Amino acid sequence: MPSQYCPAVSFAGSMMIELEERVSELETWTEGKGLIVKGSAGTFCSGSDLNAVRATSKPEDGMKMCMFMQKTLTRLLRLPLISVALVEGKALGGGAELTTACDFRLMTSDAVIQFVHKHMGLVPGWGGAARLVQIVGSQNALQLLAGAKKVDPQLGRQIGLVDEVLSLSLASENSLMEAEKWLSQFTKGSAPVIRAVKKVVVSGRELPLEEALRTEKDIFGTVWGGPANLEALARKTKHK
């Protein structure tokens, strides 16, 4: 079963610290293969807590928060786990940015993702804009950010932000089961191999080509001749 992380309804300072702590724990989870990020009370995350925003309205406080969350979400995306954001209800502002720090995004039929930063006189600061451009391209990202457009499941699938729509507006427990089932197609098999797959994808996405090739070679060396490789050879498995 994949690990789960449930953000609160809205981001507050304590929530940001808790997220960083959970990422630190996951970085030491050497046998893990998958991660599902979901909300509580039927809502993924409704954005930043306004009281917390008012308390950190000074530019220097905002920059500290920005740097902290950029680092935390970058570490989340770089985890050697295949991660899924399970979006139920609303994912607004910082919650929308959190969805982009996962490898995949699933939505229930009544869910909405919206980058509402413009309405707050802001732009994304947690890396959400950079990741959004990588996921949907610059034109679509510009529309979502400058227009603060609501992304429903249909639009999400159309622009490539959403990977799958769960067919019904399901109770939280059922939607989690559906997400686990969907994720299982990518996490079946040896943990070292699944983790190696994630690592080579991260290096290919983030590193210059020559460095990515060297990293891929090194990761390849960790699984060649390993238990999963030798077992497959012993079975004389044919590709299908």
BELJO-V836154 format. One record per backbone hydrogen bond with DSSP energy under -0.5 kcal/mol. NH is the residue of the N-H (numbers start at 0). CO is the residue of the C=O. E is the energy in kcal/mol with one decimal. If there is no record, write none. Layout:
BEGIN
nh=NH co=CO e=E
nh=NH co=CO e=E
END
This chain:
BEGIN
nh=2 co=33 e=-2.1
nh=4 co=35 e=-2.4
nh=6 co=4 e=-0.6
nh=6 co=37 e=-1.1
nh=10 co=46 e=-3.1
nh=15 co=11 e=-2.1
nh=16 co=12 e=-1.9
nh=17 co=13 e=-2.4
nh=18 co=14 e=-2.4
nh=19 co=15 e=-2.0
nh=20 co=16 e=-2.2
nh=21 co=17 e=-2.4
nh=22 co=18 e=-2.4
nh=23 co=19 e=-2.1
nh=24 co=20 e=-2.0
nh=25 co=21 e=-2.5
nh=26 co=22 e=-1.9
nh=27 co=23 e=-0.6
nh=27 co=24 e=-1.1
nh=28 co=25 e=-1.2
nh=29 co=27 e=-1.5
nh=31 co=28 e=-1.1
nh=34 co=81 e=-2.0
nh=35 co=2 e=-2.7
nh=36 co=83 e=-3.2
nh=37 co=4 e=-2.7
nh=37 co=35 e=-0.6
nh=38 co=85 e=-0.6
nh=39 co=42 e=-0.9
nh=42 co=39 e=-1.7
nh=43 co=87 e=-2.2
nh=44 co=89 e=-2.6
nh=45 co=8 e=-4.0
nh=48 co=10 e=-4.4
nh=52 co=48 e=-2.2
nh=53 co=49 e=-2.6
nh=54 co=50 e=-1.8
nh=55 co=51 e=-0.9
nh=55 co=52 e=-0.8
nh=56 co=53 e=-1.2
nh=61 co=57 e=-2.5
nh=62 co=58 e=-2.3
nh=63 co=59 e=-1.7
nh=64 co=60 e=-2.3
nh=65 co=61 e=-2.5
nh=66 co=62 e=-2.6
nh=67 co=63 e=-2.2
nh=68 co=64 e=-2.5
nh=69 co=65 e=-2.6
nh=70 co=66 e=-2.1
nh=71 co=67 e=-2.1
nh=72 co=68 e=-2.7
nh=73 co=69 e=-2.0
nh=74 co=70 e=-2.2
nh=75 co=71 e=-2.0
nh=76 co=72 e=-2.2
nh=77 co=73 e=-1.7
nh=78 co=74 e=-0.6
nh=78 co=75 e=-1.0
nh=80 co=78 e=-1.4
nh=81 co=32 e=-2.8
nh=82 co=80 e=-0.8
nh=83 co=34 e=-2.5
nh=84 co=103 e=-2.6
nh=85 co=36 e=-3.0
nh=85 co=83 e=-0.7
nh=86 co=84 e=-0.9
nh=86 co=105 e=-3.4
nh=87 co=85 e=-0.8
nh=90 co=111 e=-2.4
nh=91 co=44 e=-2.5
nh=92 co=113 e=-1.9
nh=94 co=91 e=-2.8
nh=96 co=92 e=-2.0
nh=97 co=93 e=-2.1
nh=98 co=94 e=-1.5
nh=99 co=95 e=-1.0
nh=99 co=96 e=-0.5
nh=100 co=96 e=-0.5
nh=100 co=97 e=-1.3
nh=101 co=98 e=-1.3
nh=103 co=82 e=-1.8
nh=105 co=84 e=-3.0
nh=106 co=163 e=-2.0
nh=107 co=86 e=-2.1
nh=108 co=165 e=-0.6
nh=108 co=167 e=-0.5
nh=110 co=107 e=-1.9
nh=111 co=88 e=-2.7
nh=112 co=150 e=-2.2
nh=113 co=90 e=-2.5
nh=114 co=148 e=-0.5
nh=115 co=113 e=-1.3
nh=118 co=115 e=-1.1
nh=119 co=115 e=-0.7
nh=119 co=116 e=-1.4
nh=120 co=117 e=-1.9
nh=121 co=116 e=-2.3
nh=130 co=126 e=-2.3
nh=131 co=127 e=-2.3
nh=132 co=128 e=-2.2
nh=133 co=129 e=-1.6
nh=134 co=130 e=-1.9
nh=135 co=131 e=-3.0
nh=136 co=131 e=-0.5
nh=136 co=132 e=-1.9
nh=140 co=136 e=-2.2
nh=141 co=137 e=-2.5
nh=142 co=138 e=-1.9
nh=143 co=139 e=-2.4
nh=144 co=140 e=-2.5
nh=145 co=141 e=-2.8
nh=146 co=142 e=-1.7
nh=148 co=142 e=-0.6
nh=150 co=112 e=-3.0
nh=151 co=149 e=-0.8
nh=155 co=151 e=-2.9
nh=156 co=152 e=-2.3
nh=157 co=153 e=-2.0
nh=158 co=154 e=-2.2
nh=159 co=155 e=-0.8
nh=160 co=155 e=-1.5
nh=161 co=155 e=-1.9
nh=162 co=104 e=-2.7
nh=163 co=104 e=-1.1
nh=165 co=106 e=-2.9
nh=165 co=163 e=-0.5
nh=169 co=167 e=-1.4
nh=174 co=170 e=-2.7
nh=175 co=171 e=-2.1
nh=176 co=172 e=-1.8
nh=177 co=173 e=-2.3
nh=178 co=174 e=-2.4
nh=179 co=175 e=-2.5
nh=180 co=176 e=-2.2
nh=181 co=177 e=-2.4
nh=182 co=178 e=-2.7
nh=183 co=179 e=-1.8
nh=184 co=180 e=-0.5
nh=184 co=181 e=-1.0
nh=185 co=182 e=-2.1
nh=186 co=182 e=-0.9
nh=187 co=183 e=-1.1
nh=193 co=189 e=-2.5
nh=194 co=190 e=-2.7
nh=195 co=191 e=-1.8
nh=196 co=192 e=-2.4
nh=197 co=193 e=-2.0
nh=198 co=194 e=-2.1
nh=199 co=195 e=-2.4
nh=200 co=196 e=-1.9
nh=201 co=197 e=-2.4
nh=202 co=198 e=-2.4
nh=203 co=199 e=-2.2
nh=204 co=200 e=-1.9
nh=205 co=201 e=-2.2
nh=206 co=202 e=-2.4
nh=211 co=207 e=-2.8
nh=212 co=208 e=-2.6
nh=213 co=209 e=-1.9
nh=214 co=210 e=-2.4
nh=215 co=211 e=-2.6
nh=216 co=212 e=-2.2
nh=217 co=213 e=-2.1
nh=218 co=214 e=-2.5
nh=219 co=215 e=-2.7
nh=220 co=216 e=-1.8
nh=221 co=217 e=-0.6
nh=221 co=218 e=-1.2
nh=222 co=218 e=-0.7
nh=222 co=219 e=-1.2
nh=223 co=219 e=-2.2
nh=225 co=222 e=-2.3
nh=229 co=225 e=-2.9
nh=230 co=226 e=-2.4
nh=231 co=227 e=-2.1
nh=232 co=228 e=-2.1
nh=233 co=229 e=-2.2
nh=234 co=230 e=-1.6
nh=235 co=231 e=-0.7
nh=235 co=232 e=-0.6
nh=236 co=231 e=-1.6
END
